Amino acid sequence: MCIRDRVRSDEPQLNSLRSLRHLTSLTLHLHNGELNVPNILGVISEMRVLRSLSIALIRIPNEILELDLQTVTPFLREFTLGIFLCESLKTFKLVRIPMLEVLIIQCKRCHELQNFNLDLSQATSSLESMIISVDRSGDIQNQMIKTMPEICSQVVESCSIELHLPSSIDKESINGLNSIKNLKVIVN
């Protein structure tokens, strides 16, 4: 199911979500407007059988954005996050990620994004696969290269990790990632 929110995360849209508490899979496309994260995550937390959640943030004008997944159902196993055309976004934090099996993050055309933080402390033993894909906007690809050793150290060695980087990346800059056993760097 896909629900589009083109203005704000206001009550009519949230009420339509509340009537869908039985869903096991949910896709949200959130467009424009200041993103009211607590309201959205509060409603999602009522979906007690949700196993797969995908959120696309498109043209969100926030400079700082934090997604705290602590309240999301413990049954959640797959989480996909897309951040697209958020041209004002400078800092993004994804914190208290639950015991997921699959985590996929895409970041495209966010020219100001300089700080990207992942808190995997609660998902260290459960995570089986993680894919992070960034384009050449701003400095995000260089920051990902710097933080990947720390990100990889937070999960078990059996977790398969892929980092997708743009072809414009300086090949010398990724040499330091070759020693991380469970990390595969894909340049395309």
C-alpha positions as CSV (number, residue, x, y, z in Angstrom):
1,M,0.0,0.0,0.0
2,C,1.2,3.5,-0.8
3,I,-0.1,6.6,0.9
4,R,1.1,10.0,-0.3
5,D,1.3,13.0,2.0
6,R,1.9,16.2,-0.1
7,V,1.3,18.8,2.6
8,R,2.0,17.8,6.2
9,S,1.5,14.7,8.2
10,D,-1.9,15.9,9.3
11,E,-4.8,14.2,10.9
12,P,-6.8,13.0,7.8
13,Q,-3.8,11.2,6.4
14,L,-2.9,9.7,9.8
15,N,-6.4,8.6,10.5
16,S,-6.4,6.7,7.2
17,L,-3.3,4.9,8.4
18,R,-4.9,4.1,11.8
19,S,-7.6,2.1,10.0
20,L,-4.9,-0.2,8.6
21,R,-3.4,-1.6,11.8
22,H,-3.6,-5.2,10.4
23,L,-1.1,-4.5,7.6
24,T,2.1,-6.6,7.5
25,S,3.7,-4.4,4.8
26,L,3.5,-0.6,4.3
27,T,5.0,1.9,1.9
28,L,4.9,5.6,2.6
29,H,5.8,8.3,0.2
30,L,6.1,11.6,2.1
31,H,6.3,14.7,-0.1
32,N,7.0,18.3,0.7
33,G,5.9,20.1,3.9
34,E,7.7,19.9,7.3
35,L,7.8,16.3,8.2
36,N,6.1,15.6,11.5
37,V,8.1,12.5,12.4
38,P,6.7,11.7,15.9
39,N,3.1,11.7,14.5
40,I,4.0,9.4,11.7
41,L,6.0,7.0,13.8
42,G,3.3,7.1,16.5
43,V,0.8,5.8,14.1
44,I,3.1,3.2,12.6
45,S,3.8,2.0,16.2
46,E,0.1,1.0,16.4
47,M,0.6,-1.5,13.6
48,R,1.6,-4.4,15.8
49,V,2.0,-7.0,13.0
50,L,4.0,-4.9,10.6
51,R,6.9,-6.9,9.2
52,S,8.0,-4.7,6.2
53,L,8.2,-0.9,6.2
54,S,9.4,1.4,3.3
55,I,9.5,5.1,3.7
56,A,10.5,7.6,0.9
57,L,11.2,11.1,1.9
58,I,10.9,13.4,-1.1
59,R,11.7,17.1,-1.1
60,I,11.4,17.4,2.7
61,P,12.7,20.9,3.6
62,N,14.0,20.0,7.1
63,E,17.7,20.8,7.7
64,I,17.9,18.2,10.5
65,L,15.9,15.0,10.5
66,E,15.9,12.2,13.0
67,L,14.0,8.9,12.7
68,D,13.7,7.1,16.0
69,L,12.5,3.6,15.3
70,Q,12.3,2.5,19.0
71,T,8.5,2.5,19.0
72,V,8.0,0.5,15.8
73,T,6.7,-3.0,16.3
74,P,9.3,-5.6,17.4
75,F,8.0,-7.8,14.5
76,L,9.5,-5.5,11.9
77,R,12.1,-7.4,9.9
78,E,12.7,-5.2,6.8
79,F,13.1,-1.5,6.6
80,T,13.8,0.5,3.5
81,L,14.5,4.2,3.6
82,G,14.8,6.5,0.6
83,I,15.9,10.1,0.9
84,F,15.4,12.0,-2.4
85,L,15.7,15.6,-3.5
86,C,15.9,16.8,0.1
87,E,18.1,19.8,-0.9
88,S,18.1,21.5,2.6
89,L,18.9,18.4,4.6
90,K,22.2,18.7,6.4
91,T,22.0,16.1,9.2
92,F,20.1,12.8,9.1
93,K,20.0,10.4,12.1
94,L,18.4,6.9,12.1
95,V,18.4,5.8,15.7
96,R,17.4,2.9,17.8
97,I,16.9,0.6,14.8
98,P,15.1,-2.5,16.0
99,M,16.1,-6.1,15.5
100,L,15.8,-6.0,11.7
101,E,17.0,-8.7,9.3
102,V,17.2,-6.4,6.2
103,L,18.1,-2.7,6.1
104,I,18.2,-0.7,2.8
105,I,19.1,3.0,2.6
106,Q,19.2,5.1,-0.6
107,C,20.2,8.7,-0.7
108,K,19.9,10.6,-4.0
109,R,20.3,14.3,-4.8
110,C,20.7,15.7,-1.2
111,H,23.4,18.2,-2.0
112,E,23.7,19.7,1.5
113,L,23.8,16.4,3.4
114,Q,27.0,16.3,5.5
115,N,26.1,14.1,8.5
116,F,24.5,10.7,8.2
117,N,24.3,8.7,11.5
118,L,23.1,5.1,11.9
119,D,22.5,3.6,15.4
120,L,22.6,-0.2,14.9
121,S,23.2,-1.1,18.5
122,Q,19.9,-2.9,18.9
123,A,20.2,-4.7,15.6
124,T,23.7,-6.0,15.9
125,S,22.8,-9.7,16.3
126,S,19.8,-9.8,14.0
127,L,20.9,-7.9,10.9
128,E,21.5,-10.3,8.0
129,S,21.7,-7.8,5.1
130,M,22.4,-4.1,4.7
131,I,22.6,-2.1,1.5
132,I,23.5,1.6,1.4
133,S,23.4,3.4,-1.9
134,V,24.5,7.1,-2.3
135,D,25.0,9.3,-5.4
136,R,27.6,12.0,-5.9
137,S,25.6,14.8,-4.4
138,G,27.5,16.9,-1.9
139,D,29.9,15.1,0.4
140,I,27.7,12.1,1.3
141,Q,29.8,9.5,-0.6
142,N,33.0,10.6,1.2
143,Q,31.3,10.5,4.5
144,M,30.0,7.0,3.9
145,I,33.5,5.8,3.0
146,K,34.8,7.3,6.3
147,T,32.0,5.8,8.5
148,M,31.7,2.4,6.9
149,P,34.3,0.8,9.1
150,E,32.4,1.9,12.2
151,I,29.0,0.8,10.7
152,C,30.4,-2.6,9.8
153,S,31.9,-3.0,13.3
154,Q,28.4,-2.7,14.8
155,V,27.1,-5.9,13.2
156,V,28.0,-9.5,13.2
157,E,30.5,-10.8,10.6
158,S,27.8,-12.9,8.9
159,C,25.9,-9.8,8.0
160,S,26.2,-9.1,4.2
161,I,26.9,-5.4,3.6
162,E,26.9,-3.6,0.3
163,L,27.9,0.0,-0.3
164,H,26.9,1.4,-3.7
165,L,28.9,4.5,-4.8
166,P,28.8,6.6,-7.9
167,S,31.4,6.0,-10.7
168,S,32.8,9.5,-10.1
169,I,34.3,8.3,-6.8
170,D,38.0,8.5,-6.3
171,K,39.1,4.9,-6.5
172,E,42.0,5.5,-4.1
173,S,39.6,6.7,-1.4
174,I,37.9,3.2,-1.2
175,N,41.1,1.2,-0.8
176,G,40.8,1.3,2.9
177,L,37.5,-0.6,2.8
178,N,39.0,-3.7,1.1
179,S,40.0,-5.1,4.5
180,I,36.5,-5.3,5.8
181,K,35.4,-8.9,5.3
182,N,31.7,-8.6,5.1
183,L,31.6,-5.4,3.0
184,K,31.2,-5.4,-0.8
185,V,31.8,-2.0,-2.5
186,I,30.0,-1.6,-5.8
187,V,30.9,1.4,-8.0
188,N,28.3,2.1,-10.7
